[in-house]
Amino acid sequence: AVVSTQSTGVSPRQRTVDPSSLSPFWGKTKVPEKTSITYTVKGEENMSTLDLSALEQIVEMGQTRFICEVLVRLANEKRTHSLQDLMRQLSSEIDKHGLGCVKDNSNWLSRPRIFEIAAAINRYRHLSLLN
């Protein structure tokens, strides 16, 4: 549900992603199917899974691969912007430079909607916020 600023007089709080919480994406990641991304968390032997099966608009593996590459990129950049600002910047970069803005060899990637990228970040169980 969207909260109207007119009814409450208060804007919704911006969610700022702690980039260090994305650190597992610095290591080994895999996309075994279109509904999941597996990654290794430091100190754990087994791979963890980011479950994307509830994201009905993801229809092909290339979209999931793109989301994985976005997570790797965000982990490496260590930017501390709100999730909304990160998604706006990413959308703008994709519009200007294509899918290659996250990975040089983008032949096997396809573009998901920005909502699916944000939803995947929100489903990441190790995610922490700065505010």
VOBAMAR-271940 format. One record per residue: residue in three letters; residue number from 1; x, y, z of N, C-alpha, C, CB in turn. Coordinates in pm, 1 decimal, always signed. Each point is the difference from the previous one (the first is absolute). Glycine has a CB too. Example, Ala and Ser with C-alpha at 12.3 -4.5 7.8 and 13.67 -1.06 7.14 Angstrom:
<nodes>
["ALA", 1, [+1319.0, -569.0, +780.0], [-89.0, +119.0, +0.0], [+90.0, +120.0, +0.0], [-189.2, -117.3, +124.6]]
["SER", 2, [+154.2, +222.3, -196.6], [+82.0, +119.0, +6.0], [-77.0, +109.0, +73.0], [+118.4, -62.8, -214.5]]
</nodes>
This chain:
<nodes>
["ALA", 1, [+83.4, -117.3, +0.0], [-83.4, +117.3, +0.0], [+87.8, +123.4, +0.0], [-182.6, -123.5, +120.0]]
["VAL", 2, [+143.6, +221.5, -198.0], [+73.5, +124.9, -8.6], [-56.2, +96.3, +103.0], [+48.5, -36.1, -245.6]]
["VAL", 3, [+39.4, +98.1, +322.4], [-41.8, +95.9, +100.6], [+0.9, +137.7, -62.6], [+90.6, -142.9, +187.6]]
["SER", 4, [-201.7, +210.8, -179.9], [-9.6, +134.5, -54.5], [+58.9, +99.2, +98.9], [-205.2, -63.2, -131.5]]
["THR", 5, [+290.1, +154.4, +83.1], [+56.6, +100.8, +87.7], [-104.3, +103.4, +37.5], [+223.8, -36.5, -103.2]]
["GLN", 6, [-331.1, +46.9, +24.6], [-105.3, +95.5, +32.7], [-77.6, -43.1, +123.4], [-17.3, +59.8, -241.3]]
["SER", 7, [-9.2, -189.3, +257.5], [-79.0, -46.6, +112.9], [+79.3, -3.3, +130.1], [-133.9, -133.5, -159.4]]
["THR", 8, [+264.8, +108.9, +151.1], [+80.1, -10.2, +121.9], [+89.6, +120.8, +23.0], [-5.4, -244.9, -28.0]]
["GLY", 9, [+35.5, +317.7, -78.4], [+89.3, +113.8, +12.3], [+146.2, -40.6, +9.1], [-183.5, +121.4, +111.2]]
["VAL", 10, [+212.1, -252.1, -120.6], [+136.0, -51.0, +12.2], [+32.6, -83.9, -122.9], [-15.5, +0.5, +253.1]]
["SER", 11, [+133.3, +21.6, -308.2], [+44.6, -81.2, -113.1], [+49.3, -134.1, +50.3], [+61.6, +206.1, -130.2]]
["PRO", 12, [-78.1, -311.8, +49.1], [+54.5, -130.1, +40.5], [+151.4, +9.3, +14.6], [-189.0, -119.3, -117.1]]
["ARG", 13, [+243.7, +47.0, +213.7], [+143.8, +1.1, +24.6], [+72.5, -70.2, -114.0], [-39.4, +3.0, +248.9]]
["GLN", 14, [+149.0, +55.7, -293.2], [+82.2, -61.2, -103.5], [+76.5, -117.2, +59.0], [+20.6, +220.1, -120.8]]
["ARG", 15, [-11.0, -329.5, +48.0], [+74.4, -117.9, +42.9], [+138.5, +6.3, -62.5], [-212.4, -138.4, +22.7]]
["THR", 16, [+315.2, +150.4, +61.7], [+137.1, +6.1, -48.0], [+68.1, -133.5, +26.6], [+9.3, +249.4, +40.9]]
["VAL", 17, [+31.9, -313.4, -147.8], [+63.6, -131.7, +8.5], [+141.4, +14.6, +54.2], [-139.4, -84.3, -192.6]]
["ASP", 18, [+173.9, +0.9, +291.0], [+137.1, -6.7, +49.3], [+78.2, -84.2, -100.3], [-70.7, +23.2, +246.7]]
["PRO", 19, [+161.6, +37.8, -323.9], [+68.5, -74.7, -105.1], [+83.0, -116.7, +53.3], [+5.7, +209.5, -131.2]]
["SER", 20, [+40.3, -201.9, +255.8], [+79.2, -111.0, +54.2], [-86.4, -124.2, +21.0], [+152.5, +165.2, +111.6]]
["SER", 21, [-285.1, -148.8, -101.4], [-86.4, -117.4, +15.8], [-11.1, -79.4, -130.0], [-128.1, +122.0, +176.9]]
["LEU", 22, [+171.5, -63.6, -287.3], [-0.7, -69.3, -129.3], [+132.2, -72.6, -26.4], [-160.0, +172.2, -86.3]]
["SER", 23, [+248.6, -174.0, +185.9], [+133.8, -57.0, -18.8], [+2.5, -144.3, -49.4], [+71.7, +151.8, +177.0]]
["PRO", 24, [-171.7, -238.8, -147.0], [+7.3, -135.2, -57.9], [+4.9, -0.7, -152.4], [-123.3, -80.5, +198.1]]
["PHE", 25, [+77.4, +186.3, -261.0], [+0.3, +4.7, -145.9], [+137.1, +37.0, -56.1], [-241.0, +62.2, +7.2]]
["TRP", 26, [+340.4, -40.6, +80.3], [+137.7, +16.8, -45.7], [+58.6, -134.9, -37.2], [+27.5, +203.1, +145.3]]
["GLY", 27, [-79.8, -308.4, -84.9], [+54.7, -134.2, -19.0], [-69.8, -76.0, -110.2], [+60.9, -1.9, +237.9]]
["LYS", 28, [-77.4, -125.9, -215.5], [-56.3, -90.3, -100.3], [-152.2, +14.2, -6.1], [+190.9, -160.1, +37.2]]
["THR", 29, [-241.9, +184.8, -155.8], [-144.3, +7.0, -21.3], [-36.2, -87.6, -119.0], [-10.5, +234.5, +96.2]]
["LYS", 30, [-111.4, -287.1, -93.8], [-49.7, -82.6, -110.8], [-146.4, +32.0, -22.8], [+165.8, -184.2, +51.9]]
["VAL", 31, [-210.4, +162.9, -174.5], [-141.3, +10.4, -33.5], [-40.9, -136.1, -55.7], [+12.7, +253.5, -47.9]]
["PRO", 32, [-53.6, -345.6, +137.6], [-32.3, -135.2, -46.5], [-133.2, -10.0, -73.5], [+131.7, -83.7, +190.1]]
["GLU", 33, [-220.9, +179.3, -167.2], [-130.5, +1.7, -66.2], [-53.9, +141.9, +4.9], [-45.7, -242.1, +62.2]]
["LYS", 34, [-63.1, +266.9, -133.5], [-50.0, +137.3, -7.4], [-59.6, +51.3, +130.9], [-43.5, -41.8, -238.5]]
["THR", 35, [+17.4, -47.0, +333.4], [-63.8, +42.2, +124.3], [+93.7, +6.6, +119.4], [-205.1, -98.4, -87.8]]
["SER", 36, [+336.6, +87.5, +65.6], [+89.7, +6.1, +115.6], [+141.1, +41.9, -38.8], [-136.8, -176.4, +108.7]]
["ILE", 37, [+203.9, +234.7, -9.3], [+141.1, +34.1, -10.0], [+65.2, -62.8, +122.8], [-41.1, +220.9, -130.1]]
["THR", 38, [+147.6, -295.6, +110.7], [+70.5, -56.4, +114.7], [+130.3, +76.7, +19.6], [-103.0, -229.3, -39.4]]
["TYR", 39, [+144.6, +239.3, +164.4], [+119.7, +76.1, +35.1], [+60.7, -61.1, +125.2], [-93.6, +212.2, -103.4]]
["THR", 40, [+221.5, -185.5, +125.8], [+69.8, -50.2, +116.8], [+18.1, +112.9, +100.4], [+117.9, -174.0, -139.4]]
["VAL", 41, [-159.6, +149.8, +262.7], [+19.4, +95.7, +108.0], [+129.0, -36.7, +72.7], [-251.3, +38.0, +25.3]]
["LYS", 42, [+336.2, +61.8, -0.2], [+127.6, -25.0, +67.0], [-23.9, -70.2, +134.0], [+101.5, +202.9, -112.8]]
["GLY", 43, [-26.9, -308.1, +135.5], [-11.7, -74.2, +123.9], [-101.4, -113.7, -5.0], [+65.3, +206.7, +114.2]]
["GLU", 44, [-139.0, -217.9, -222.6], [-96.5, -108.3, -15.3], [+48.5, -94.2, -109.9], [-190.6, +149.8, +77.1]]
["GLU", 45, [+171.6, -278.0, -55.5], [+43.8, -98.4, -99.2], [-97.7, -13.1, -115.7], [+116.7, -121.8, +181.2]]
["ASN", 46, [-245.0, +124.8, -150.5], [-101.9, -22.3, -101.6], [-35.7, +129.7, -72.3], [-88.9, -190.7, +135.2]]
["MET", 47, [+42.6, +175.7, -256.8], [-47.9, +115.6, -76.5], [-136.0, +41.2, +54.3], [+127.4, -73.5, -207.2]]
["SER", 48, [-154.2, +203.6, +211.2], [-131.1, +52.1, +35.7], [-74.4, +33.0, -128.3], [+85.9, +92.3, +220.6]]
["THR", 49, [-217.3, -81.2, -211.1], [-81.0, +24.3, -119.1], [-86.3, +123.8, +17.0], [-1.4, -244.8, -47.7]]
["LEU", 50, [+1.6, +328.0, -54.2], [-91.8, +112.4, -8.1], [-116.7, -48.2, -85.5], [+185.9, +178.4, +24.8]]
["ASP", 51, [-300.0, -199.2, +37.9], [-117.4, -56.5, -67.1], [-78.4, +110.4, -70.4], [-12.1, -184.6, +171.7]]
["LEU", 52, [-0.5, +172.1, -302.6], [-72.4, +98.6, -80.3], [-128.9, -57.4, -57.7], [+217.6, +108.6, -55.0]]
["SER", 53, [-260.2, -222.8, +104.9], [-117.2, -67.4, -57.8], [-128.8, +81.3, +13.3], [+109.7, -216.0, +52.6]]
["ALA", 54, [-117.2, +307.6, +43.7], [-120.4, +82.4, +15.9], [-4.7, +116.8, -98.2], [-3.1, -63.8, +240.1]]
["LEU", 55, [+111.1, +85.7, -312.9], [+4.9, +109.7, -97.7], [-49.8, -51.4, -134.3], [+194.6, +109.1, +121.1]]
["GLU", 56, [-323.9, -99.2, -141.4], [-64.5, -60.0, -116.8], [+41.8, +60.8, -133.0], [-188.9, -49.5, +146.8]]
["GLN", 57, [+239.0, +172.2, -145.8], [+37.7, +65.0, -124.8], [+137.0, -44.3, -51.3], [-138.1, +193.5, +69.8]]
["ILE", 58, [+211.5, -269.8, +9.3], [+126.4, -55.8, -49.1], [-35.1, -124.7, -79.9], [+135.5, +91.5, +198.5]]
["VAL", 59, [-111.3, -84.3, -328.5], [-44.2, -107.6, -88.2], [+114.3, -74.8, -68.1], [-205.4, +130.6, -36.3]]
["GLU", 60, [+328.6, -81.1, +52.3], [+111.0, -70.6, -61.4], [+127.6, +14.8, +82.3], [-105.1, +36.0, -223.8]]
["MET", 61, [+193.5, -128.7, +202.9], [+124.5, -8.0, +74.9], [+85.9, +126.3, -14.6], [-7.3, -247.2, -30.5]]
["GLY", 62, [+4.9, +310.4, -84.5], [+79.7, +119.8, -22.8], [-36.3, +113.8, +93.9], [+20.7, -68.6, -235.8]]
["GLN", 63, [-147.3, +77.1, +274.9], [-42.4, +102.7, +95.4], [+59.9, -27.3, +137.9], [-214.1, +33.0, -129.2]]
["THR", 64, [+214.1, -158.9, +169.3], [+57.3, -37.1, +128.5], [+150.4, +22.2, -0.6], [-182.7, -168.2, +34.1]]
["ARG", 65, [+248.5, +135.5, -145.3], [+143.8, +26.0, -11.8], [+28.8, +149.9, +12.5], [+25.2, -203.7, -147.2]]
["PHE", 66, [-109.6, +285.8, +86.8], [+18.2, +144.9, +8.0], [-13.1, +46.8, +144.9], [-89.7, +26.3, -234.9]]
["ILE", 67, [-10.7, -76.1, +306.2], [-18.5, +36.5, +140.9], [+123.2, -40.6, +81.2], [-250.8, -26.6, -23.3]]
["CYS", 68, [+303.7, -90.3, -3.1], [+121.1, -46.0, +67.8], [+116.0, +96.1, -26.3], [-79.0, -238.6, -19.7]]
["GLU", 69, [+96.4, +279.9, -105.0], [+107.8, +93.2, -34.8], [-19.5, +135.6, +67.7], [+27.1, -117.5, -219.7]]
["VAL", 70, [-151.1, +161.7, +234.4], [-28.4, +125.6, +70.8], [+42.5, -12.9, +146.1], [-193.9, +49.6, -156.0]]
["LEU", 71, [+162.6, -162.5, +219.4], [+38.8, -21.0, +139.7], [+151.8, -2.0, +15.7], [-211.6, -128.8, +37.2]]
["VAL", 72, [+279.8, +64.5, -129.8], [+146.2, -2.2, +3.0], [+53.8, +142.5, -15.2], [+2.5, -234.5, -97.0]]
["ARG", 73, [-57.7, +308.1, +4.8], [+44.3, +137.4, -22.3], [-22.9, +86.7, +122.1], [-48.6, -27.1, -241.6]]
["LEU", 74, [-70.4, +19.4, +302.3], [-29.8, +80.4, +119.1], [+93.3, -36.3, +115.3], [-239.9, +16.8, -72.7]]
["ALA", 75, [+271.9, -145.3, +85.8], [+91.5, -43.3, +106.0], [+139.8, +58.8, -21.3], [-132.6, -212.8, +26.4]]
["ASN", 76, [+175.8, +221.0, -151.0], [+133.3, +52.1, -30.3], [+8.5, +151.6, +6.3], [+33.8, -197.7, -142.1]]
["GLU", 77, [-141.6, +266.2, +110.3], [+1.6, +146.3, -2.0], [-6.3, +60.4, +139.2], [-108.7, -8.7, -221.5]]
["LYS", 78, [+40.5, -57.4, +311.3], [-12.8, +45.5, +138.5], [-61.0, +139.9, +9.7], [+196.9, -141.2, +58.0]]
["ARG", 79, [-293.0, +170.9, -143.3], [-69.2, +129.2, +6.3], [-105.8, -3.3, +108.6], [+41.8, +38.8, -244.8]]
["THR", 80, [-58.0, +70.4, +315.4], [-102.8, +7.9, +103.4], [-107.1, +100.5, -42.3], [+169.1, -60.5, +179.3]]
["HIS", 81, [-255.1, +16.6, -268.7], [-113.7, +78.7, -44.1], [-126.9, -76.2, +35.9], [+134.1, +105.7, -189.2]]
["SER", 82, [-244.7, -35.3, +184.7], [-126.6, -68.2, +26.6], [-25.8, -101.6, -111.6], [-92.3, +204.1, +122.4]]
["LEU", 83, [+13.6, -305.2, -91.1], [-35.4, -100.9, -99.4], [-67.9, +65.6, -119.6], [-23.7, -173.2, +181.4]]
["GLN", 84, [-61.5, +269.6, -154.7], [-69.5, +70.8, -107.3], [+99.9, +72.2, -90.2], [-201.3, +27.9, +148.6]]
["ASP", 85, [+299.4, +41.1, -90.1], [+101.1, +70.3, -80.7], [+86.3, -98.4, -79.4], [+3.3, +185.3, +169.9]]
["LEU", 86, [+34.2, -297.8, -107.1], [+78.6, -101.0, -71.3], [-75.4, -52.4, -121.7], [+111.0, -63.6, +215.3]]
["MET", 87, [-241.7, +39.9, -199.7], [-81.0, -52.2, -110.7], [-15.3, +104.7, -110.1], [-123.4, -148.8, +160.7]]
["ARG", 88, [+107.4, +275.2, -123.1], [-8.3, +107.3, -101.2], [+130.1, +9.9, -79.4], [-161.5, +126.4, +146.6]]
["GLN", 89, [+274.4, -128.3, -74.9], [+130.1, +9.6, -66.2], [+22.8, -119.0, -92.8], [+90.0, +127.3, +196.9]]
["LEU", 90, [-122.9, -245.9, -148.4], [+17.0, -120.1, -81.5], [-87.2, +5.6, -124.8], [+54.1, -130.7, +206.6]]
["SER", 91, [-178.3, +169.8, -191.4], [-90.9, +9.9, -113.8], [+52.9, +99.1, -103.6], [-192.8, -57.0, +150.6]]
["SER", 92, [+243.8, +168.9, -103.0], [+56.7, +100.5, -89.7], [+123.4, -53.9, -73.7], [-86.5, +180.2, +152.7]]
["GLU", 93, [+173.8, -250.4, -80.2], [+118.9, -58.1, -62.9], [-36.5, -103.7, -104.9], [+126.2, +40.7, +210.2]]
["ILE", 94, [-226.6, -123.3, -180.1], [-42.3, -101.8, -96.8], [-56.3, +67.9, -124.6], [-49.5, -163.5, +187.2]]
["ASP", 95, [-30.4, +267.5, -167.7], [-57.2, +72.2, -113.8], [+109.3, +61.1, -87.7], [-204.5, +48.5, +136.7]]
["LYS", 96, [+309.9, +4.2, -75.0], [+107.3, +66.5, -74.7], [+99.8, -97.9, -61.2], [-26.6, +193.8, +151.7]]
["HIS", 97, [+66.1, -298.0, -73.8], [+111.9, -85.1, -40.6], [-37.9, -145.7, -27.1], [+143.1, +149.6, +132.5]]
["GLY", 98, [-268.7, -184.1, -111.5], [-42.6, -137.8, -22.1], [+38.5, -91.0, +114.7], [+20.2, +38.4, -242.8]]
["LEU", 99, [-40.1, -167.5, +222.6], [+25.1, -98.2, +104.8], [+147.7, -12.9, +33.7], [-201.9, -121.1, -75.0]]
["GLY", 100, [+287.5, +168.0, -13.5], [+143.8, -4.1, +25.0], [+45.2, +89.1, +113.1], [+27.7, -51.5, -235.8]]
["CYS", 101, [-116.6, +132.6, +291.4], [+38.5, +86.9, +111.1], [+29.1, -79.9, +126.6], [-138.9, +182.1, -99.2]]
["VAL", 102, [+93.4, -306.8, +107.0], [+29.7, -82.1, +118.4], [+100.7, -110.3, -29.1], [-228.3, +48.7, +83.0]]
["LYS", 103, [+243.3, -85.8, -208.3], [+95.2, -106.6, -36.4], [+39.1, +20.1, -145.6], [-100.8, -163.8, +168.1]]
["ASP", 104, [+230.9, +158.8, -194.7], [+48.2, +22.0, -136.7], [-62.0, -96.4, -99.6], [+212.5, +83.5, +95.1]]
["ASN", 105, [-211.6, -211.5, -63.1], [-58.2, -99.8, -88.9], [-147.3, -17.0, +37.5], [+224.6, -119.5, -28.4]]
["SER", 106, [-310.2, +197.7, -33.4], [-141.3, +1.0, +38.0], [-87.6, -80.6, -95.8], [+37.4, +222.9, +102.3]]
["ASN", 107, [+23.0, -304.6, -186.6], [-76.7, -75.7, -98.9], [-99.9, -96.1, +62.9], [+193.6, +19.4, -152.1]]
["TRP", 108, [-165.1, -69.0, +270.5], [-85.5, -98.3, +64.2], [-90.4, +61.9, +106.5], [+174.9, -170.3, -45.0]]
["LEU", 109, [-182.5, +303.8, +48.2], [-85.3, +70.0, +95.5], [-124.9, +52.4, -68.7], [+201.1, +62.7, +135.2]]
["SER", 110, [-309.0, -50.3, -60.2], [-119.0, +68.7, -49.5], [-53.1, +88.2, +111.5], [-56.0, -189.5, -160.1]]
["ARG", 111, [-12.7, +293.7, +121.3], [-37.9, +104.6, +94.4], [-128.4, -33.0, +75.6], [+111.9, +164.1, -148.5]]
["PRO", 112, [-100.9, -174.2, +280.6], [-122.2, -10.0, +80.8], [-51.5, +141.3, +27.4], [+78.1, -218.6, +107.1]]
["ARG", 113, [-199.7, +228.1, -60.9], [-49.1, +131.0, +42.8], [+76.2, +41.7, +125.0], [-230.3, -44.6, -98.3]]
["ILE", 114, [+239.7, +173.6, +121.5], [+71.1, +51.6, +116.9], [-66.9, -47.5, +128.7], [+72.5, +201.3, -132.3]]
["PHE", 115, [-204.5, -227.4, +126.5], [-73.3, -49.1, +117.3], [+50.4, -137.8, +42.7], [-201.2, +131.6, -72.5]]
["GLU", 116, [+234.3, -217.1, -24.2], [+50.2, -133.2, +33.7], [+140.2, +7.4, +61.6], [-138.2, -96.5, -186.8]]
["ILE", 117, [+218.0, +190.0, +139.6], [+133.2, +16.8, +58.8], [-12.9, +45.0, +146.0], [+96.6, +57.9, -227.7]]
["ALA", 118, [-181.2, +41.6, +251.3], [-22.7, +48.0, +137.2], [-60.7, -109.6, +86.9], [-31.2, +233.2, -87.4]]
["ALA", 119, [-61.7, -309.9, +32.0], [-62.5, -108.8, +76.3], [+102.9, -107.0, +36.1], [-218.8, +44.2, -116.6]]
["ALA", 120, [+310.7, -74.1, +25.6], [+104.8, -98.6, +28.3], [+89.0, +48.9, +114.1], [-4.0, -76.4, -240.6]]
["ILE", 121, [+39.2, +203.6, +238.1], [+81.2, +56.4, +108.2], [-76.2, -10.4, +132.4], [+113.3, +158.8, -162.7]]
["ASN", 122, [-240.9, -128.3, +160.8], [-81.4, -8.4, +121.7], [-14.2, -142.9, +50.4], [-123.1, +201.6, -75.7]]
["ARG", 123, [+132.6, -302.2, -10.7], [-12.1, -139.9, +40.4], [+131.1, -59.2, +51.6], [-180.7, -22.8, -167.5]]
["TYR", 124, [+287.5, +95.5, +150.9], [+131.9, -45.9, +44.8], [+2.3, -2.4, +153.0], [+111.7, +94.7, -209.0]]
["ARG", 125, [-99.1, -211.3, +268.1], [-16.5, -12.5, +144.8], [+114.2, +57.7, +82.6], [-130.7, -200.4, -47.8]]
["HIS", 126, [+247.0, +224.4, -12.2], [+111.9, +58.8, +72.4], [+3.2, +152.5, -14.3], [+127.9, -212.2, -35.2]]
["LEU", 127, [-228.4, +268.5, -29.6], [-5.1, +144.0, -23.3], [-12.9, +74.8, +132.0], [-103.9, -39.1, -225.3]]
["SER", 128, [+183.0, +145.3, +239.0], [-19.0, +89.9, +114.1], [-8.5, +141.8, -53.2], [+124.4, -155.9, +158.1]]
["LEU", 129, [-197.5, +237.5, -84.4], [-23.8, +138.2, -39.1], [+72.7, +93.4, +94.8], [-223.2, -62.1, -96.6]]
["LEU", 130, [+261.5, +177.7, +46.0], [+72.3, +97.2, +81.6], [-94.1, +90.2, +80.4], [+183.3, -5.1, -168.7]]
["ASN", 131, [-309.1, +11.0, +130.8], [-93.1, +86.3, +74.9], [-123.0, -74.9, +41.5], [+83.1, +195.7, -123.8]]
</nodes>
